[in-house]
Amino acid sequence: MKKRYLYKINVLLLVMLVPALVSSLLQELLRGANWHCLTNSTLTIIHLIICVPMLLFVGVHLWANCGNITQWFSKIRRQKAQTQWLFWFSVLTFVSGLVATVVYFLHGHTPVGGIHGKLGFVVLALMIWHTYRRLKWYKKN
């Protein structure tokens, strides 16, 4: 049961990765500017609508692989270095995303969002590499 559940979560994460990447690229390329009839605030809200559920599914993925949140750190510590990097960069991206969201809606576009964006691209690249390294698992299940 767990393997089937994990497979569904992983497929959903793969599907969510594409709009997250597009949304992130759009935010980065525009650097706070509007795009056609969409304001930067609208683009930021769309980015949040896409990435917050993805973040929740990452949490479910970790829960399915590592158990309760209290066990995540000890289990991640025993993983390969690439998985540890992915985890810690994800944590940094999450924290910087919280700060960037609050700062953005209080003060507008600031360098905090840019830092979050760069961290986010590192995380997306690590997610793609993480998935690539586990393609055999997908083919087997």
N, C-alpha and C positions, 0 to 999 in steps of 0.2 A: 504493500500500500504506500509506504513512504517513498519508494522509488518512482511510482507513477505520479504521486503528488508533486515530487520534486521536478519531474520531467515537465509537468504542466506549468509550474512556476518558472522554470528556466526558459520554456518557449515563450511565455508572456514577457519575460525580461528581454528576450531577443527581439520581440516585436516592439517593445517600448524603447529599445535602444535607438532605433532609427529616428523616430520623431524627436527624441531627446537630443540626438546629435544634430539634426536639422535646426531645431530650436536654438541650441547652443551656438551653432555656427552663425545663425542669423543675428543673434544678440551680439556676438563678438564682431562680426563684420560691420554692423550698423553703428556700434560704439555709442549708443544712446540716441541715435537719430530715429526719426519716423521712417516707416516704409510704406510707400503708396498711401493708402487711406488708414493704415494702422499706426496709432501712436506708439511711442516707446513703452508707455504704461500698459497698453493693450498687449504688446509683444511680451512684456515681462509677466503679465498675468497668464498668458498662454504658456509661457515657459514653466511657470509654477504649476499650472494644470497638468502639464505633461510630466514634469520631473518629480513632483511630490508623490503621485501614485507609484512611480518607478522606485522611488526611495522606499516606500512601504513594501513593495514586492522584494526589494533587496533585503529588507528586514525579515520577511517571511522566508526567503531563501536561506538566510543565515540561521533562522530558527529551525528550519527543516534539516540543515546540515550540522548545526552545532548545539541545538537545544535551546534552553532558556537564555535570556540575555546575560545572565550572571555567568554563564559558561563560555560565552563568546570569546572573551579575552584569553582564557587559558587554552581553548581549542585552536584559536587563530595562532597563538604562539608556537604551536606544534606543526603548523602548515609550512609549505614551501615559502621561500622569501617573496616570490611574486604575489602570492595570496596575501601575505602580511602587508606588503606595500599597497595592494589594492584596498585592503581593509582600512589602513591608517590614512591613506589619501582620501578615501570615502568619508571617513570621520571628519577630516579637515574640511572637505568640500561641504559636508552637511553643516558644520558650525559656521563656516564662512558664508554659506547660503542663507542661514538664519540672520546673520549680521547684515549681509548685503540687502536682504529683503526689507528689514526694518529701516536701514539707512536710506534705501532707495525711496521708500514711501514717505519718509520724513524730509529728505533733502534732495531727492532726485539722483541722477546718475553720478556716481563717485568712483574713485579708484578701488574701493572695496569690492564693487561688482566685478571689476576687471580682474582682481586677484582671485575672486571666486571662479570667474570664467576660466582662467588659466589652470587652476586646480581641477576644475570640472573636466577640461580636456584631457588632463593626465589620467583622471579616473576613467573617462570613456575609453581612452586608449588601452588602459590596463584591463578594463572589462572585455574589450574585444580580444586582447591577448589571452585572458583567462578563459574565454569561451573557445577560442581557437585551440588551446591546449587540451580541451576536453571534448573535442569533436567526436572522438571514439566513443565516449559515453553516450552521446546523442544517437550515434548510429546503432549502438548496441541496444538501446532502450527504445 
